[in-house]
């Protein structure tokens, strides 16, 4: 195995976890400012949940880089990026228990940084999925013909 074959997967894992870490830090730090937005479920609570999930998935990619881990990282990054872009440009209003999170600016501290990190997490996790080696049988969350 060439030296770059050993370094690249680690670099990809670390970069993905770092991107999710940036997302987590921004959401955690900004959460208190959004605690008053919403009734049943506040925007601050959603920010804390996003931060926690991003940390857990980032650690999962570092510790157990399976297809399911990469897919989870892709979904966390994509959902967070979709939400920040949607609520930046569209006033969706309240959706069920979700508060109205419309905020037509990128000037909130860390908001743009978080969006870039989420985009990076999507790209990096996608690369992780594409470059994942090994048998799908090794990943208990991926069905293989005959295992269904």
N, C-alpha and C positions, 0 to 999 in steps of 0.2 A: 504494500500500500504506500503510495507516494505521500510525502509530507503534506502537500496541499489537500489530499483526500482526508487527512485526519484533522486539519485545521478548519477547513471550510464548514463542515457540519457544526463544529463547536461555535464558530464565529456566527453562523446563521442562528443558532439557538440563543446565544448571548445577545445578539442584536435584537431578536424578536422579544426576548424577555425584557430587555432595556426599553424598547418602545412601549411595551405594555406597562412597564414600571413608570415611565414618564406620564402616561395616561392616568395611572393610578394616583400618582402624587398630585397632579393638577386637580383631579376630581376630589380627592380627600381634602386638599387645602381649601378648595372653593366651596365645599359642602355647607359649612356654617352660614355662608352668605345667602343660601337658598333654602334654609330650614323653614322659612315662613311662607314659601310658595307651595300651595297645595293644601288639601285638607286631610283626606284619608292617607294619602301617600305624598310626602313632600319631595320637592326636587332635591333637597339636601340628602334625604334618605336614598334616593335613586343614585345620587353621586357617590355616596358611601358604598352602595351595593356595587356600582361599576368599579370602584377602586378595589374592593375586595376580590371581585371576580377576576379582574385584570392581574392582580398579584398571584392568585391561585393558579391561573392558567399560565402565567409567565414562569412560575416555578415548575409547573407540570412539563412545559416545553424543555426546561433545563434538565430536569431529573428523568423524565420518561418521554423522550422524543418519538412518540408513536404517531401514526396517522391521526388517531383521535385527538392527540394533544395539539397537533398542527391545525386540525380542523377547528378545535375549540378556540385557538388563538386567532384564526381567520375570522370566525364568527364574532368574537368579542371586539376585535378591531373594526370589522365592517359595521357591526350594529352601532358602535359608539360614533364612528365617522358619519354614518347615515343620519343618526340623530342630531349631531351638532350641525351638520349642513342643512338638514331639513328645518330645524328650529331657528336657524340663522336667517333663512330666506322665506319661510312660509309660516304664517300664523295659523297653526293647526287648531289651536284652542285646547280645551281639556278633552281627553279621550278616556272615558270611564274613570278609573281611579288615578290616571296619570294627570298631573297638573299641566296648566298651560305654560310651556317652557320657551315660548317665543322670545327671542332676544336678538334684535336686528343689528348686532355689532360683533366685531372681532376684537374689540378693545378690552374685554374682560381679561384680567391677568391670567395668563396661561392658556387661554382658550385656543388661540391659533397654534401654539406649541403642541397642545393636546391633539388637535386635528391632524397636524403633521405626523405626530407619533402614531396616531391611529392608522393613518394611511400607510406609514412605514410598516406597521405591524401586519397590515393586510398583505402588502407585497412580500414581506419576509416570510410570513406564514404560508403564503401561496407557493413560494419557492421551496419552503420546507416540505410541503405536500408533494411537490413535483420531484424533488430530489430524494425523497424518502426511499431508502433501500430496504430490502428484506422481504420476507414472505408476509402477506397479509394475515396468514394464520397466526402470526406472533401477536397480532393486535386483537384482543378479545372483542373490541367494538366494531370490527370490520368483518362482515359475513363473507365466507368463501363458499364457492359452489359445493353443495353437499352439507353445509353447516346451517342451512336455513331451516 
